[in-house]
Amino acid sequence: MKIGIIDYGMGNLLSVEQALKRLEVEVVITANKEQLQLMDALILPGVGAFPDAMKKLQQAGLTSFIQATTKPLLGICLGMQLLFEESDEVTATKGLGVFSGRITKFTNIPRIPHMGWNDLQFVYKPSWLTALQQERFVYFVHSFYVSDMKQKELVAFANYYDVQVPGIVVKNNFTGMQFHPEKSGQFGLFLLQQWLEGVKKC
């Protein structure tokens, strides 16, 4: 199985690559659409500011490719946020619009960013998730979160003070994880492996 990591100049590419290799997956890091089209599934990573990331995706000619893909695609951290309609980070910026919802900054909270380990609460299990472990802590690092999303697309969330932070979202072939599964220990790797098993079934 070949997984394509979309390289648009912003992302934790090496840590995602190493996690996938530990799961014995062939990994290709590229911005080339022809190469990405040959992959079994895609991962959209991301670290940094939303407007910068959207600009780089547009410059690489990848926005319409991502929007139109029918391959399983996993967005991680900022990569998940880019899949939504719009973000307030720095300046109002349109996203890829795969999911409905807005990226909003945490307000009236003692500690920003939301950084560290938090417990995922599952609303339901998507088709690729066959089981759940008792320990469900994952690693978050972000100052903005998804608001006003469709509840039917929410798989799991974490409570940060009085804010319900969407942690996993799913719509059709698209999955998003706000946390970093590649940095989330055994449970993070378990979730990645479960998603990969779902890709195989597709």
CORVEN-V72405 format. One record per backbone hydrogen bond with DSSP energy under -0.5 kcal/mol. CO is the residue of the C=O (numbers start at 0). NH is the residue of the N-H. If there is no record, write none. Layout:
co & nh
CO & NH
CO & NH
This chain:
co & nh
0 & 25
1 & 39
1 & 40
2 & 4
2 & 27
3 & 5
3 & 42
4 & 6
4 & 29
5 & 7
10 & 12
11 & 15
12 & 16
13 & 17
14 & 18
15 & 19
16 & 20
17 & 21
18 & 22
19 & 24
20 & 23
25 & 2
27 & 4
27 & 29
29 & 6
30 & 32
31 & 35
32 & 36
33 & 37
34 & 37
35 & 38
39 & 71
40 & 3
41 & 73
42 & 5
42 & 44
43 & 75
45 & 77
48 & 52
49 & 53
50 & 54
51 & 55
52 & 56
53 & 57
54 & 58
55 & 59
56 & 61
56 & 62
57 & 60
61 & 65
62 & 66
63 & 67
64 & 68
65 & 68
71 & 41
72 & 74
72 & 174
73 & 43
74 & 176
75 & 78
76 & 79
76 & 80
77 & 81
79 & 82
80 & 83
81 & 95
82 & 97
82 & 98
83 & 96
84 & 94
85 & 102
86 & 92
88 & 90
92 & 86
99 & 149
100 & 84
100 & 85
101 & 103
101 & 146
102 & 87
103 & 144
109 & 111
112 & 114
113 & 141
115 & 139
117 & 137
119 & 121
120 & 156
123 & 125
125 & 128
127 & 129
133 & 135
135 & 119
137 & 117
137 & 139
138 & 179
139 & 115
141 & 113
142 & 105
144 & 103
145 & 165
146 & 101
149 & 152
150 & 153
152 & 154
152 & 169
154 & 122
154 & 123
155 & 166
155 & 167
156 & 120
157 & 159
157 & 164
158 & 160
159 & 162
162 & 159
162 & 164
163 & 165
164 & 157
166 & 177
166 & 178
167 & 154
167 & 155
168 & 175
170 & 173
172 & 72
173 & 170
174 & 74
175 & 168
176 & 76
178 & 76
178 & 180
179 & 182
180 & 183
183 & 187
184 & 188
185 & 189
186 & 190
187 & 191
188 & 192
189 & 193
190 & 194
191 & 195
192 & 196
193 & 197
194 & 198
195 & 199
196 & 200
197 & 201
